[in-house]
């Protein structure tokens, strides 16, 4: 794949995509159901330092810190880092940095490295993905774990997204919750199965306000993920198909991978 944005261009892409969505980010993910998964992961051997790639609004960062882990969080989008810092103001166990997951270097290793809601999906080139996973391996303790909530779609989903009209998804997150009752999300995904690349147009309606944004990214195949982990010096220890701990299968709704050093 030739599409390998420079750090500056990728930062611009992230700011353009997340900028309109950040004020609503936690509400749009209200029904994702992943926070208990991250809490359980962080509660194993508490106290050991965690590294989070792609902190976004800080929703998962906060869960990791509350579980008793000092957390270092990275995000290339300075707007997201500012929002996460505001959220976690006063916590001395959280350190947030504006940094590129392909090039960062820190002077320590971590017992847990987390990539929630797949920040690596923004890396559309082979080289970019390999570089990011090598950074993970270099910063992972010998007995550490890397957890990636990978962007992955079932075959029938991809087939529809590859069709002329794309794949349309409508959501009303937090249905029945008065605080989220006005929020409605419409997504139209158009994907190229040969490149595993997608463009998704988001339209978020919040009462009288309408927000639009465009995501450009690349989803994983299980085979690609296995091979790239191997090349980075990691091996898959387990794959889950949901956030409750069910083993992954081709018809699973999610692909969550736990990898460890080889």
N, C-alpha and C positions, 0 to 999 in steps of 0.2 A: 504494500500500500504506500502510495507516494505522499499522502496527505499527512504531513508532520508539522503542525504549527509550531513556530518559535515560541519562546516563553512569553514575549510581549503579545504576540497574536493570540495565543491561547488565553492569556489573561483578559484580553479584550473580549474574546468569545464568552468567557465565563461571566464577565461583568454584564455583557449584553443579555445573556440568557437569564442569569439569576437576579439581575437588578430589579426588574418589575415584580419578581416572584418572592424575593426575600421577606418583605413585610408579611406575607401570607404563608411562608414556608411550613411552619409547624402545623398550621390548620390544614394545608393540602395533604400533609402526611399523617393526619390524625388517625386514619383507619389502616395505616401500614402494619401495625401490630408487631413491630420489631424491637421495641424498647426493652421489653422483658428479656428477650434473647440476649441483648447486649449487657443487660444487668447481670444475668446468670454467668455470661462469659467473664465479666470483670470480677465477679465474686470468687472465682476460682483463684486461689493463692493471692488474696488481696494484699495491697502494699507494694507490689512490684509495679514498676513504671510502665505506662502504656503510651503508645504512639498512635495518633489518629490521622489518617490521610483524608483530606477533604472535609474539614470540620463543618463547613456550611454555617448554619445558624447556631450551632453548638448544642443541638438537641441530644445527640449521642454523647458528646463530650461531657455534658452534665451528668449523664447516667454513669459513665465510667468513673468520674471523680467522686460521685456519691457512694460508689461501691468501695471506696477506700484506696483508689489508685492515684498516684500523681500522674498527670496527663500532659503530654506535649502534643499540640495539635497543629497541623499544617493546612493551609489553603492558599492557592495562588490568587484568589479573589480578595483584594483588601477590603472590599465592602462587607464580605461575609465575615472576615476576621474581626472587623469592628463590631459587627452585630453580635458575634459570639463573645467578644470581650465585654460588651455591655451586659449580656446575659449572665456571665460568670464573674462579674465584678466583685472583688473582695475575696475570691478564692485564691489562696496562695499555692495551691497544689495543681494549678492549671497554668500552662505556659503556651501561648498561641503565637504562631509565626506566619508571616506571608512568605511562602516558599513553594517552589516547583517540585512535585513528587518525583520528577525525573532526575533532578540534580542535587537535592538537599544532602547535606552531610552534617551529622550531629556527633558530638563527642561522647556518645554512650550507646549501649544496646538496651533493648526493651523486652520484657517478658511477654508483652502482648502488643501486636500491631493490628489495627482495625481499619477497614475500609468499608464503611456503611454506605448503602445506597449508591454503590459503585462509582466512585470518582474516577476510576481508571477508564470508564466508558468514554470520557472526553478525549482520551488518547487514541487517535484513529490510526496511527502508524504502527507497524511491527516494531520499529526501533524504539518508539516512545514507550510502548508497553514493556519491552524487554528492559529498558533502562529503569523504569519505575520498579519493576519486580526485583531487579538487582539491588536497588537502594533498600528495598524491604529486607532482602536477605542479609545485607551488610549491617543492618541495624537490629536484627533479631538475635536475642540471646540464644545460646546453644540449646536450651530447653524451652525456648519461647514458641509462641503460636501466632500465626497470621490468619486473620479471619476476613474474608472477602465476600461481601454480599453482591454477587456478580449480576450484571445486566445480561439476562438470558430470556429467550422466548421459545415457547413450544412451536413445533413445526406448523400446526394449523394457524397459529397466530401470525407467524412470519409469512405464510402463504397469503393471508388476507392483507397484510401490510404491503406485500409486493404487488398487489392488484391495482387496477387503475384508480380506484377511489381511496386506497389506503385503508388503514385500520382505524376506526373511530371508537374512542373510549370516552364514556361520560361518567362522572363521579359526583356524588354529593357527600363529601367526607363529613363524618360526625353526624350523620342523619339521626334526628331525634335530639341532638344537642343544640340548645338554643343559641349558644355562642357561635356555632358553625352553620346555623340554619340557612343563612343567606348565601353560602358559598357553593358555587357549581363550577366544575372543571370539565372542559371539553378538549380532548386531545385527538389529533389526526396524525398517525404514524405512517410514513412511507419508507420502506426498507428495501435494500438491495441484498438478497440472500448470498450472492456470490462474494460480495465484499463485507457482508455482515455490518453494513453501515445503514444508519437511519437518520432521517430528519423528522422531527416531531413538532407540530405547531400546537401551542398551548393557548387556550382562551379561558381565562378565569373571570367569572362574574361574581361580584360581591355586592349584592344589593343593586345600587344604581351605577356602580363602577365596573368597568371592563378592562382587563389587563391581558395583553398578548405577549408571547415570548416564543422563541424558536430554539430547540435543542438539536445539536448535531453530535452524533456519537457513533460508537461501534459496540455491538453486543458480542458476547462470547459464544463459542461452541465449547462443550466440555473438553473436546480433544485439544483445541487450541490452548485452553487454560492449563491443562495438564502439561503440555509440551513447554509452554513458557515458564511455568513454575519449575520444571525440571532444569531448563537452561539457566535459570537464576540460582540454582542450588537449593531448591525447595522440593518437597514432596507432599502430595495430598494425604492427609491422615483420615479425613472424613468429609463427606458431602451430605448436606441436608437439603430437603426439598421444601421446607417451610421454616417458620421461626419457633416451632414447637419441638423440633428435634427428630422429625421423620426423615428416614433415609431418602436420598434423592432418587428419582426415577424420571424417565423421559417425559412423563405427563405431570410432573410436579410443577407447582406454580412459581417456585423460586429455585435458585441455585446458590447455596451458601457453602463456601469451601473453607476448611481448616487445613492449613499447610504448616509444615515444620521443616527445620533444616535437614538436609539429606545426610 
